[in-house]
């Protein structure tokens, strides 16, 4: 009986230590899971383009169907620009998405924003292919 308790405790410890409490910079980890899709932005912009609006409509439908879910809308930038500029731009991106989601009928009380600037890149590369992935708003479902 004692050995069973020890094995259960060990299994719980291993399971908890394998759990990540923060997003990794691994592209596969960052794009897996989640019922809501990211939207991407043009360089130096926080304008929501038509393709992004379609994604946000789909996200709003999911949130309407799952009315107990809350989200944090994370704003992200690529590595170009100063840290201060990128932090401000990522906040504008997150707020633009939040504002658009409100126009789609999602209650603002269910949404928060978090600017991350260039700190959590989806793709660690240093070229346009990587940068275009990093200019995004990401939905973290709570």
N, C-alpha and C positions, 0 to 999 in steps of 0.2 A: 504494500500500500504506500509506504513512504517513497519507494522508487517511482511509483506512478505520479505522485505529487511533484517530485523533483523533475521528472520528465515534462509534466504539464507546465511547470514554472519556467523551465528552459525553453519550451516551445513558445510560450507567451513572450519571453524576453527576445527571442530571435525574431518573432513576428513584429514586435514593436520596434526593434532596432532596424528592421528592414524598411519600415514606413518612413517616407520622406515628408517632412513638414514644410518644405519649401520647394519650389520648382527647381529643377536642375537646368543646366544650360544645354542638355542633350536634346537635339531636335526631336528624336523619337518620343522622349518623355513629354516634351512640351506640347506636342500635337496630338497625343493619344487621348482617348477617353472623352470626357466632357460632352454634354448634349448640345452645347452652343458653339457656334463657329466664330473664329476671329474675323475681324475686318482689317483691311490693309489701306494704307494711305500713300499718296504720292510724296515725293521728296519735299520737305519743308512745308507740309500742308496738313491741315486738320479738317479739310473739306471732305464730306462723305460723298463718295462718287456713286453713280447708279448701281454698279455691281454690289457695292457694300450695302446699299439700301435694301436690296433683295435679301441679302444675308441677314440683315437686321430684322426684316419682316419675318423671316423664318424663326429667328431667335425669339421674337416677340410672341409668335404663335406658341412656341414651346413654353415660354414663361406664362402665358395665359392658361394653358392646359395644366401647368404645374404651379398653381397659385400660392403654394407655400414656400416655393424656392425664392431665395434672395440672391443677388449677384454683386460682386465687386467688378467693376469695369476697369481694367488695368490699361493705362496708356504706356506705349513703348516707342522708342526711337531707334534709329541706327546710330552708329558711333560717331558720325560726323557732327561737328558743332561742339560748342562748349558744354560742359556738364550742366551749367545753369540754364542755357538756352534749351537743351534737350529736356530738362525737367519741366520747364514751362510748356514746351510743345507737347510733351506727353500728357500733361494735365489738360491742355486744350483738346487733345484727341479724345481723352476719356470723357470729358464734359460734353463734347459734341455728340458722342455716341449716346450718353445719358439723355441729353436733350432730345435726340431723335427717337429714342425708345419711349420717352414720355409722349411724343406725338402719336406713337403707335398704341397708346393706351396702357403702358406699363407704369404702375404707381411709383413715383420717385422714392417713396419710403422703402421700396424693395431693392433699391440700387444705391451703391456707393461707388466712389471713384478712388483710384490709387495711381498716381503717376510714378513711373519707374525710370523715366529717361532712357538712357542707354545701358542701364545696369544689368538687365536680364535679357540678353539677346537670345532669340530663338535659334539663330544660326551664328556661330562665332566667326564666320568667314569675314574677309575684308574686301569684298567686291560687291557689285550691284546686285547680284543674285542673292547674296546673304542680306544685304541692307534692305532689299525690298520685302523680305520675310520679317525683318525686325521692326519695320514701321507699321505698327498694328495696335489694335485695341483687342484685348483678350478678356473673355468672360470667365470669372472664377465663381462657380455656383456654390452657394452655401446651403 
